Amino acid sequence: MPIINISITGKPDAKLSATIARVATEITAKLLHKDPTITTVAVNYIDPQHWFAGGKSLAEHGTNTFWLDIKVVDGTNTKLELEAYLKAIFEAFGRLLGGVHEESYAFVHEVPAAAYGYGGKSQEFRFISGRLKAA
């Protein structure tokens, strides 16, 4: 955990996707303390003619943009950690994409541990199992 979905303007580029996945995973590990070995990243590309900000396409703006959507377990990060994460993501995508439109977004979904998991087990189950093993 977590799962990170990223959309960016441009044409599909496997090398850029790999770099984006690596950078997003590193920032997520460093600032949100998420295990990089179970972090999943999906990168999608959208033609700038089909992405609009302020009523104009990004092609008209002559810039790039991104949308990062990450899901984490509720209560596992502080407001200061989230603030630092959002700032670092915006700065990283500015470097990766060569500058980004101000209306580029990152959204951290904090979801209940009972409603979120992988491998068929919720994060709440994993937490309780871990506590029982430790006792």
Phi and psi in radians as a Rosetta constraint file:
Dihedral C 1 N 2 CA 2 C 2 CIRCULARHARMONIC -1.749 0.35
Dihedral N 2 CA 2 C 2 N 3 CIRCULARHARMONIC -3.116 0.35
Dihedral C 2 N 3 CA 3 C 3 CIRCULARHARMONIC -1.898 0.35
Dihedral N 3 CA 3 C 3 N 4 CIRCULARHARMONIC 2.333 0.35
Dihedral C 3 N 4 CA 4 C 4 CIRCULARHARMONIC -2.160 0.35
Dihedral N 4 CA 4 C 4 N 5 CIRCULARHARMONIC 2.121 0.35
Dihedral C 4 N 5 CA 5 C 5 CIRCULARHARMONIC -1.868 0.35
Dihedral N 5 CA 5 C 5 N 6 CIRCULARHARMONIC 2.242 0.35
Dihedral C 5 N 6 CA 6 C 6 CIRCULARHARMONIC -2.234 0.35
Dihedral N 6 CA 6 C 6 N 7 CIRCULARHARMONIC 2.255 0.35
Dihedral C 6 N 7 CA 7 C 7 CIRCULARHARMONIC -2.015 0.35
Dihedral N 7 CA 7 C 7 N 8 CIRCULARHARMONIC 2.400 0.35
Dihedral C 7 N 8 CA 8 C 8 CIRCULARHARMONIC -2.384 0.35
Dihedral N 8 CA 8 C 8 N 9 CIRCULARHARMONIC 2.780 0.35
Dihedral C 8 N 9 CA 9 C 9 CIRCULARHARMONIC -1.423 0.35
Dihedral N 9 CA 9 C 9 N 10 CIRCULARHARMONIC 2.522 0.35
Dihedral C 9 N 10 CA 10 C 10 CIRCULARHARMONIC 2.301 0.35
Dihedral N 10 CA 10 C 10 N 11 CIRCULARHARMONIC -3.105 0.35
Dihedral C 10 N 11 CA 11 C 11 CIRCULARHARMONIC -1.644 0.35
Dihedral N 11 CA 11 C 11 N 12 CIRCULARHARMONIC 2.549 0.35
Dihedral C 11 N 12 CA 12 C 12 CIRCULARHARMONIC -0.908 0.35
Dihedral N 12 CA 12 C 12 N 13 CIRCULARHARMONIC 2.345 0.35
Dihedral C 12 N 13 CA 13 C 13 CIRCULARHARMONIC -2.550 0.35
Dihedral N 13 CA 13 C 13 N 14 CIRCULARHARMONIC 1.866 0.35
Dihedral C 13 N 14 CA 14 C 14 CIRCULARHARMONIC -1.055 0.35
Dihedral N 14 CA 14 C 14 N 15 CIRCULARHARMONIC -0.691 0.35
Dihedral C 14 N 15 CA 15 C 15 CIRCULARHARMONIC -1.148 0.35
Dihedral N 15 CA 15 C 15 N 16 CIRCULARHARMONIC -0.767 0.35
Dihedral C 15 N 16 CA 16 C 16 CIRCULARHARMONIC -1.116 0.35
Dihedral N 16 CA 16 C 16 N 17 CIRCULARHARMONIC -0.720 0.35
Dihedral C 16 N 17 CA 17 C 17 CIRCULARHARMONIC -1.020 0.35
Dihedral N 17 CA 17 C 17 N 18 CIRCULARHARMONIC -0.788 0.35
Dihedral C 17 N 18 CA 18 C 18 CIRCULARHARMONIC -1.092 0.35
Dihedral N 18 CA 18 C 18 N 19 CIRCULARHARMONIC -0.701 0.35
Dihedral C 18 N 19 CA 19 C 19 CIRCULARHARMONIC -1.162 0.35
Dihedral N 19 CA 19 C 19 N 20 CIRCULARHARMONIC -0.777 0.35
Dihedral C 19 N 20 CA 20 C 20 CIRCULARHARMONIC -1.046 0.35
Dihedral N 20 CA 20 C 20 N 21 CIRCULARHARMONIC -0.799 0.35
Dihedral C 20 N 21 CA 21 C 21 CIRCULARHARMONIC -1.068 0.35
Dihedral N 21 CA 21 C 21 N 22 CIRCULARHARMONIC -0.753 0.35
Dihedral C 21 N 22 CA 22 C 22 CIRCULARHARMONIC -1.116 0.35
Dihedral N 22 CA 22 C 22 N 23 CIRCULARHARMONIC -0.835 0.35
Dihedral C 22 N 23 CA 23 C 23 CIRCULARHARMONIC -1.136 0.35
Dihedral N 23 CA 23 C 23 N 24 CIRCULARHARMONIC -0.787 0.35
Dihedral C 23 N 24 CA 24 C 24 CIRCULARHARMONIC -1.077 0.35
Dihedral N 24 CA 24 C 24 N 25 CIRCULARHARMONIC -0.706 0.35
Dihedral C 24 N 25 CA 25 C 25 CIRCULARHARMONIC -1.149 0.35
Dihedral N 25 CA 25 C 25 N 26 CIRCULARHARMONIC -0.742 0.35
Dihedral C 25 N 26 CA 26 C 26 CIRCULARHARMONIC -1.108 0.35
Dihedral N 26 CA 26 C 26 N 27 CIRCULARHARMONIC -0.799 0.35
Dihedral C 26 N 27 CA 27 C 27 CIRCULARHARMONIC -1.124 0.35
Dihedral N 27 CA 27 C 27 N 28 CIRCULARHARMONIC -0.697 0.35
Dihedral C 27 N 28 CA 28 C 28 CIRCULARHARMONIC -1.142 0.35
Dihedral N 28 CA 28 C 28 N 29 CIRCULARHARMONIC -0.701 0.35
Dihedral C 28 N 29 CA 29 C 29 CIRCULARHARMONIC -1.168 0.35
Dihedral N 29 CA 29 C 29 N 30 CIRCULARHARMONIC -0.787 0.35
Dihedral C 29 N 30 CA 30 C 30 CIRCULARHARMONIC -1.213 0.35
Dihedral N 30 CA 30 C 30 N 31 CIRCULARHARMONIC -0.813 0.35
Dihedral C 30 N 31 CA 31 C 31 CIRCULARHARMONIC -1.693 0.35
Dihedral N 31 CA 31 C 31 N 32 CIRCULARHARMONIC -0.483 0.35
Dihedral C 31 N 32 CA 32 C 32 CIRCULARHARMONIC -1.888 0.35
Dihedral N 32 CA 32 C 32 N 33 CIRCULARHARMONIC -0.026 0.35
Dihedral C 32 N 33 CA 33 C 33 CIRCULARHARMONIC 1.064 0.35
Dihedral N 33 CA 33 C 33 N 34 CIRCULARHARMONIC 0.694 0.35
Dihedral C 33 N 34 CA 34 C 34 CIRCULARHARMONIC -1.712 0.35
Dihedral N 34 CA 34 C 34 N 35 CIRCULARHARMONIC 2.467 0.35
Dihedral C 34 N 35 CA 35 C 35 CIRCULARHARMONIC -1.162 0.35
Dihedral N 35 CA 35 C 35 N 36 CIRCULARHARMONIC 2.018 0.35
Dihedral C 35 N 36 CA 36 C 36 CIRCULARHARMONIC -1.160 0.35
Dihedral N 36 CA 36 C 36 N 37 CIRCULARHARMONIC -0.375 0.35
Dihedral C 36 N 37 CA 37 C 37 CIRCULARHARMONIC -1.291 0.35
Dihedral N 37 CA 37 C 37 N 38 CIRCULARHARMONIC -0.246 0.35
Dihedral C 37 N 38 CA 38 C 38 CIRCULARHARMONIC -2.188 0.35
Dihedral N 38 CA 38 C 38 N 39 CIRCULARHARMONIC 0.439 0.35
Dihedral C 38 N 39 CA 39 C 39 CIRCULARHARMONIC -1.662 0.35
Dihedral N 39 CA 39 C 39 N 40 CIRCULARHARMONIC 2.296 0.35
Dihedral C 39 N 40 CA 40 C 40 CIRCULARHARMONIC -1.996 0.35
Dihedral N 40 CA 40 C 40 N 41 CIRCULARHARMONIC 2.393 0.35
Dihedral C 40 N 41 CA 41 C 41 CIRCULARHARMONIC -2.272 0.35
Dihedral N 41 CA 41 C 41 N 42 CIRCULARHARMONIC 2.290 0.35
Dihedral C 41 N 42 CA 42 C 42 CIRCULARHARMONIC -2.094 0.35
Dihedral N 42 CA 42 C 42 N 43 CIRCULARHARMONIC 2.256 0.35
Dihedral C 42 N 43 CA 43 C 43 CIRCULARHARMONIC -1.989 0.35
Dihedral N 43 CA 43 C 43 N 44 CIRCULARHARMONIC 2.239 0.35
Dihedral C 43 N 44 CA 44 C 44 CIRCULARHARMONIC -2.106 0.35
Dihedral N 44 CA 44 C 44 N 45 CIRCULARHARMONIC 2.561 0.35
Dihedral C 44 N 45 CA 45 C 45 CIRCULARHARMONIC -1.986 0.35
Dihedral N 45 CA 45 C 45 N 46 CIRCULARHARMONIC 2.420 0.35
Dihedral C 45 N 46 CA 46 C 46 CIRCULARHARMONIC -2.245 0.35
Dihedral N 46 CA 46 C 46 N 47 CIRCULARHARMONIC 2.285 0.35
Dihedral C 46 N 47 CA 47 C 47 CIRCULARHARMONIC -1.014 0.35
Dihedral N 47 CA 47 C 47 N 48 CIRCULARHARMONIC 2.292 0.35
Dihedral C 47 N 48 CA 48 C 48 CIRCULARHARMONIC -1.028 0.35
Dihedral N 48 CA 48 C 48 N 49 CIRCULARHARMONIC -0.343 0.35
Dihedral C 48 N 49 CA 49 C 49 CIRCULARHARMONIC -1.271 0.35
Dihedral N 49 CA 49 C 49 N 50 CIRCULARHARMONIC -0.262 0.35
Dihedral C 49 N 50 CA 50 C 50 CIRCULARHARMONIC -1.936 0.35
Dihedral N 50 CA 50 C 50 N 51 CIRCULARHARMONIC 0.213 0.35
Dihedral C 50 N 51 CA 51 C 51 CIRCULARHARMONIC -2.140 0.35
Dihedral N 51 CA 51 C 51 N 52 CIRCULARHARMONIC 2.206 0.35
Dihedral C 51 N 52 CA 52 C 52 CIRCULARHARMONIC -2.096 0.35
Dihedral N 52 CA 52 C 52 N 53 CIRCULARHARMONIC 2.488 0.35
Dihedral C 52 N 53 CA 53 C 53 CIRCULARHARMONIC -2.434 0.35
Dihedral N 53 CA 53 C 53 N 54 CIRCULARHARMONIC 2.172 0.35
Dihedral C 53 N 54 CA 54 C 54 CIRCULARHARMONIC 1.113 0.35
Dihedral N 54 CA 54 C 54 N 55 CIRCULARHARMONIC 0.497 0.35
Dihedral C 54 N 55 CA 55 C 55 CIRCULARHARMONIC 1.459 0.35
Dihedral N 55 CA 55 C 55 N 56 CIRCULARHARMONIC -0.010 0.35
Dihedral C 55 N 56 CA 56 C 56 CIRCULARHARMONIC -2.130 0.35
Dihedral N 56 CA 56 C 56 N 57 CIRCULARHARMONIC 2.544 0.35
Dihedral C 56 N 57 CA 57 C 57 CIRCULARHARMONIC -1.205 0.35
Dihedral N 57 CA 57 C 57 N 58 CIRCULARHARMONIC 2.753 0.35
Dihedral C 57 N 58 CA 58 C 58 CIRCULARHARMONIC -1.148 0.35
Dihedral N 58 CA 58 C 58 N 59 CIRCULARHARMONIC -0.468 0.35
Dihedral C 58 N 59 CA 59 C 59 CIRCULARHARMONIC -1.088 0.35
Dihedral N 59 CA 59 C 59 N 60 CIRCULARHARMONIC -0.731 0.35
Dihedral C 59 N 60 CA 60 C 60 CIRCULARHARMONIC -1.170 0.35
Dihedral N 60 CA 60 C 60 N 61 CIRCULARHARMONIC -0.657 0.35
Dihedral C 60 N 61 CA 61 C 61 CIRCULARHARMONIC -1.209 0.35
Dihedral N 61 CA 61 C 61 N 62 CIRCULARHARMONIC -0.437 0.35
Dihedral C 61 N 62 CA 62 C 62 CIRCULARHARMONIC 1.247 0.35
Dihedral N 62 CA 62 C 62 N 63 CIRCULARHARMONIC 0.563 0.35
Dihedral C 62 N 63 CA 63 C 63 CIRCULARHARMONIC -2.475 0.35
Dihedral N 63 CA 63 C 63 N 64 CIRCULARHARMONIC 3.110 0.35
Dihedral C 63 N 64 CA 64 C 64 CIRCULARHARMONIC -1.914 0.35
Dihedral N 64 CA 64 C 64 N 65 CIRCULARHARMONIC 2.961 0.35
Dihedral C 64 N 65 CA 65 C 65 CIRCULARHARMONIC -2.673 0.35
Dihedral N 65 CA 65 C 65 N 66 CIRCULARHARMONIC 2.964 0.35
Dihedral C 65 N 66 CA 66 C 66 CIRCULARHARMONIC -2.581 0.35
Dihedral N 66 CA 66 C 66 N 67 CIRCULARHARMONIC 2.846 0.35
Dihedral C 66 N 67 CA 67 C 67 CIRCULARHARMONIC -2.423 0.35
Dihedral N 67 CA 67 C 67 N 68 CIRCULARHARMONIC 2.012 0.35
Dihedral C 67 N 68 CA 68 C 68 CIRCULARHARMONIC -1.939 0.35
Dihedral N 68 CA 68 C 68 N 69 CIRCULARHARMONIC 2.246 0.35
Dihedral C 68 N 69 CA 69 C 69 CIRCULARHARMONIC -2.216 0.35
Dihedral N 69 CA 69 C 69 N 70 CIRCULARHARMONIC 1.973 0.35
Dihedral C 69 N 70 CA 70 C 70 CIRCULARHARMONIC -2.140 0.35
Dihedral N 70 CA 70 C 70 N 71 CIRCULARHARMONIC 2.472 0.35
Dihedral C 70 N 71 CA 71 C 71 CIRCULARHARMONIC -2.000 0.35
Dihedral N 71 CA 71 C 71 N 72 CIRCULARHARMONIC 2.239 0.35
Dihedral C 71 N 72 CA 72 C 72 CIRCULARHARMONIC -2.336 0.35
Dihedral N 72 CA 72 C 72 N 73 CIRCULARHARMONIC 2.872 0.35
Dihedral C 72 N 73 CA 73 C 73 CIRCULARHARMONIC -1.309 0.35
Dihedral N 73 CA 73 C 73 N 74 CIRCULARHARMONIC 2.323 0.35
Dihedral C 73 N 74 CA 74 C 74 CIRCULARHARMONIC -0.943 0.35
Dihedral N 74 CA 74 C 74 N 75 CIRCULARHARMONIC 2.348 0.35
Dihedral C 74 N 75 CA 75 C 75 CIRCULARHARMONIC 1.452 0.35
Dihedral N 75 CA 75 C 75 N 76 CIRCULARHARMONIC 0.085 0.35
Dihedral C 75 N 76 CA 76 C 76 CIRCULARHARMONIC -1.607 0.35
Dihedral N 76 CA 76 C 76 N 77 CIRCULARHARMONIC -0.087 0.35
Dihedral C 76 N 77 CA 77 C 77 CIRCULARHARMONIC -2.395 0.35
Dihedral N 77 CA 77 C 77 N 78 CIRCULARHARMONIC 2.607 0.35
Dihedral C 77 N 78 CA 78 C 78 CIRCULARHARMONIC -1.500 0.35
Dihedral N 78 CA 78 C 78 N 79 CIRCULARHARMONIC 2.915 0.35
Dihedral C 78 N 79 CA 79 C 79 CIRCULARHARMONIC -1.088 0.35
Dihedral N 79 CA 79 C 79 N 80 CIRCULARHARMONIC -0.639 0.35
Dihedral C 79 N 80 CA 80 C 80 CIRCULARHARMONIC -1.182 0.35
Dihedral N 80 CA 80 C 80 N 81 CIRCULARHARMONIC -0.669 0.35
Dihedral C 80 N 81 CA 81 C 81 CIRCULARHARMONIC -1.126 0.35
Dihedral N 81 CA 81 C 81 N 82 CIRCULARHARMONIC -0.759 0.35
Dihedral C 81 N 82 CA 82 C 82 CIRCULARHARMONIC -1.108 0.35
Dihedral N 82 CA 82 C 82 N 83 CIRCULARHARMONIC -0.734 0.35
Dihedral C 82 N 83 CA 83 C 83 CIRCULARHARMONIC -1.062 0.35
Dihedral N 83 CA 83 C 83 N 84 CIRCULARHARMONIC -0.800 0.35
Dihedral C 83 N 84 CA 84 C 84 CIRCULARHARMONIC -1.117 0.35
Dihedral N 84 CA 84 C 84 N 85 CIRCULARHARMONIC -0.668 0.35
Dihedral C 84 N 85 CA 85 C 85 CIRCULARHARMONIC -1.103 0.35
Dihedral N 85 CA 85 C 85 N 86 CIRCULARHARMONIC -0.855 0.35
Dihedral C 85 N 86 CA 86 C 86 CIRCULARHARMONIC -1.043 0.35
Dihedral N 86 CA 86 C 86 N 87 CIRCULARHARMONIC -0.729 0.35
Dihedral C 86 N 87 CA 87 C 87 CIRCULARHARMONIC -1.125 0.35
Dihedral N 87 CA 87 C 87 N 88 CIRCULARHARMONIC -0.799 0.35
Dihedral C 87 N 88 CA 88 C 88 CIRCULARHARMONIC -1.135 0.35
Dihedral N 88 CA 88 C 88 N 89 CIRCULARHARMONIC -0.684 0.35
Dihedral C 88 N 89 CA 89 C 89 CIRCULARHARMONIC -1.099 0.35
Dihedral N 89 CA 89 C 89 N 90 CIRCULARHARMONIC -0.833 0.35
Dihedral C 89 N 90 CA 90 C 90 CIRCULARHARMONIC -1.039 0.35
Dihedral N 90 CA 90 C 90 N 91 CIRCULARHARMONIC -0.783 0.35
Dihedral C 90 N 91 CA 91 C 91 CIRCULARHARMONIC -1.131 0.35
Dihedral N 91 CA 91 C 91 N 92 CIRCULARHARMONIC -0.716 0.35
Dihedral C 91 N 92 CA 92 C 92 CIRCULARHARMONIC -1.122 0.35
Dihedral N 92 CA 92 C 92 N 93 CIRCULARHARMONIC -0.755 0.35
Dihedral C 92 N 93 CA 93 C 93 CIRCULARHARMONIC -1.220 0.35
Dihedral N 93 CA 93 C 93 N 94 CIRCULARHARMONIC -0.519 0.35
Dihedral C 93 N 94 CA 94 C 94 CIRCULARHARMONIC -1.046 0.35
Dihedral N 94 CA 94 C 94 N 95 CIRCULARHARMONIC -0.724 0.35
Dihedral C 94 N 95 CA 95 C 95 CIRCULARHARMONIC -1.245 0.35
Dihedral N 95 CA 95 C 95 N 96 CIRCULARHARMONIC -0.786 0.35
Dihedral C 95 N 96 CA 96 C 96 CIRCULARHARMONIC -1.167 0.35
Dihedral N 96 CA 96 C 96 N 97 CIRCULARHARMONIC -0.642 0.35
Dihedral C 96 N 97 CA 97 C 97 CIRCULARHARMONIC -1.793 0.35
Dihedral N 97 CA 97 C 97 N 98 CIRCULARHARMONIC 0.022 0.35
Dihedral C 97 N 98 CA 98 C 98 CIRCULARHARMONIC 1.356 0.35
Dihedral N 98 CA 98 C 98 N 99 CIRCULARHARMONIC 0.694 0.35
Dihedral C 98 N 99 CA 99 C 99 CIRCULARHARMONIC 1.671 0.35
Dihedral N 99 CA 99 C 99 N 100 CIRCULARHARMONIC 2.443 0.35
Dihedral C 99 N 100 CA 100 C 100 CIRCULARHARMONIC -2.290 0.35
Dihedral N 100 CA 100 C 100 N 101 CIRCULARHARMONIC 2.682 0.35
Dihedral C 100 N 101 CA 101 C 101 CIRCULARHARMONIC -1.090 0.35
Dihedral N 101 CA 101 C 101 N 102 CIRCULARHARMONIC 2.536 0.35
Dihedral C 101 N 102 CA 102 C 102 CIRCULARHARMONIC -0.954 0.35
Dihedral N 102 CA 102 C 102 N 103 CIRCULARHARMONIC -0.598 0.35
Dihedral C 102 N 103 CA 103 C 103 CIRCULARHARMONIC -1.503 0.35
Dihedral N 103 CA 103 C 103 N 104 CIRCULARHARMONIC 0.987 0.35
Dihedral C 103 N 104 CA 104 C 104 CIRCULARHARMONIC -1.944 0.35
Dihedral N 104 CA 104 C 104 N 105 CIRCULARHARMONIC 2.428 0.35
Dihedral C 104 N 105 CA 105 C 105 CIRCULARHARMONIC -2.209 0.35
Dihedral N 105 CA 105 C 105 N 106 CIRCULARHARMONIC 2.608 0.35
Dihedral C 105 N 106 CA 106 C 106 CIRCULARHARMONIC -2.271 0.35
Dihedral N 106 CA 106 C 106 N 107 CIRCULARHARMONIC 2.370 0.35
Dihedral C 106 N 107 CA 107 C 107 CIRCULARHARMONIC -2.318 0.35
Dihedral N 107 CA 107 C 107 N 108 CIRCULARHARMONIC 2.099 0.35
Dihedral C 107 N 108 CA 108 C 108 CIRCULARHARMONIC -1.747 0.35
Dihedral N 108 CA 108 C 108 N 109 CIRCULARHARMONIC 1.979 0.35
Dihedral C 108 N 109 CA 109 C 109 CIRCULARHARMONIC -1.547 0.35
Dihedral N 109 CA 109 C 109 N 110 CIRCULARHARMONIC 2.127 0.35
Dihedral C 109 N 110 CA 110 C 110 CIRCULARHARMONIC -1.740 0.35
Dihedral N 110 CA 110 C 110 N 111 CIRCULARHARMONIC 1.975 0.35
Dihedral C 110 N 111 CA 111 C 111 CIRCULARHARMONIC -1.992 0.35
Dihedral N 111 CA 111 C 111 N 112 CIRCULARHARMONIC 2.663 0.35
Dihedral C 111 N 112 CA 112 C 112 CIRCULARHARMONIC -1.069 0.35
Dihedral N 112 CA 112 C 112 N 113 CIRCULARHARMONIC 2.455 0.35
Dihedral C 112 N 113 CA 113 C 113 CIRCULARHARMONIC -1.057 0.35
Dihedral N 113 CA 113 C 113 N 114 CIRCULARHARMONIC -0.529 0.35
Dihedral C 113 N 114 CA 114 C 114 CIRCULARHARMONIC -1.284 0.35
Dihedral N 114 CA 114 C 114 N 115 CIRCULARHARMONIC -0.306 0.35
Dihedral C 114 N 115 CA 115 C 115 CIRCULARHARMONIC -1.852 0.35
Dihedral N 115 CA 115 C 115 N 116 CIRCULARHARMONIC 0.192 0.35
Dihedral C 115 N 116 CA 116 C 116 CIRCULARHARMONIC -2.500 0.35
Dihedral N 116 CA 116 C 116 N 117 CIRCULARHARMONIC 2.327 0.35
Dihedral C 116 N 117 CA 117 C 117 CIRCULARHARMONIC -3.059 0.35
Dihedral N 117 CA 117 C 117 N 118 CIRCULARHARMONIC -3.032 0.35
Dihedral C 117 N 118 CA 118 C 118 CIRCULARHARMONIC -2.597 0.35
Dihedral N 118 CA 118 C 118 N 119 CIRCULARHARMONIC 2.793 0.35
Dihedral C 118 N 119 CA 119 C 119 CIRCULARHARMONIC 1.109 0.35
Dihedral N 119 CA 119 C 119 N 120 CIRCULARHARMONIC 0.382 0.35
Dihedral C 119 N 120 CA 120 C 120 CIRCULARHARMONIC 1.417 0.35
Dihedral N 120 CA 120 C 120 N 121 CIRCULARHARMONIC 0.143 0.35
Dihedral C 120 N 121 CA 121 C 121 CIRCULARHARMONIC -2.219 0.35
Dihedral N 121 CA 121 C 121 N 122 CIRCULARHARMONIC 2.377 0.35
Dihedral C 121 N 122 CA 122 C 122 CIRCULARHARMONIC -1.304 0.35
Dihedral N 122 CA 122 C 122 N 123 CIRCULARHARMONIC 2.804 0.35
Dihedral C 122 N 123 CA 123 C 123 CIRCULARHARMONIC -1.162 0.35
Dihedral N 123 CA 123 C 123 N 124 CIRCULARHARMONIC -0.559 0.35
Dihedral C 123 N 124 CA 124 C 124 CIRCULARHARMONIC -1.105 0.35
Dihedral N 124 CA 124 C 124 N 125 CIRCULARHARMONIC -0.770 0.35
Dihedral C 124 N 125 CA 125 C 125 CIRCULARHARMONIC -1.028 0.35
Dihedral N 125 CA 125 C 125 N 126 CIRCULARHARMONIC -0.793 0.35
Dihedral C 125 N 126 CA 126 C 126 CIRCULARHARMONIC -1.098 0.35
Dihedral N 126 CA 126 C 126 N 127 CIRCULARHARMONIC -0.697 0.35
Dihedral C 126 N 127 CA 127 C 127 CIRCULARHARMONIC -1.116 0.35
Dihedral N 127 CA 127 C 127 N 128 CIRCULARHARMONIC -0.875 0.35
Dihedral C 127 N 128 CA 128 C 128 CIRCULARHARMONIC -1.112 0.35
Dihedral N 128 CA 128 C 128 N 129 CIRCULARHARMONIC -0.752 0.35
Dihedral C 128 N 129 CA 129 C 129 CIRCULARHARMONIC -1.045 0.35
Dihedral N 129 CA 129 C 129 N 130 CIRCULARHARMONIC -0.740 0.35
Dihedral C 129 N 130 CA 130 C 130 CIRCULARHARMONIC -1.112 0.35
Dihedral N 130 CA 130 C 130 N 131 CIRCULARHARMONIC -0.695 0.35
Dihedral C 130 N 131 CA 131 C 131 CIRCULARHARMONIC -1.187 0.35
Dihedral N 131 CA 131 C 131 N 132 CIRCULARHARMONIC -0.678 0.35
Dihedral C 131 N 132 CA 132 C 132 CIRCULARHARMONIC -1.154 0.35
Dihedral N 132 CA 132 C 132 N 133 CIRCULARHARMONIC -0.689 0.35
Dihedral C 132 N 133 CA 133 C 133 CIRCULARHARMONIC -1.141 0.35
Dihedral N 133 CA 133 C 133 N 134 CIRCULARHARMONIC -0.614 0.35
Dihedral C 133 N 134 CA 134 C 134 CIRCULARHARMONIC -1.282 0.35
Dihedral N 134 CA 134 C 134 N 135 CIRCULARHARMONIC -0.402 0.35
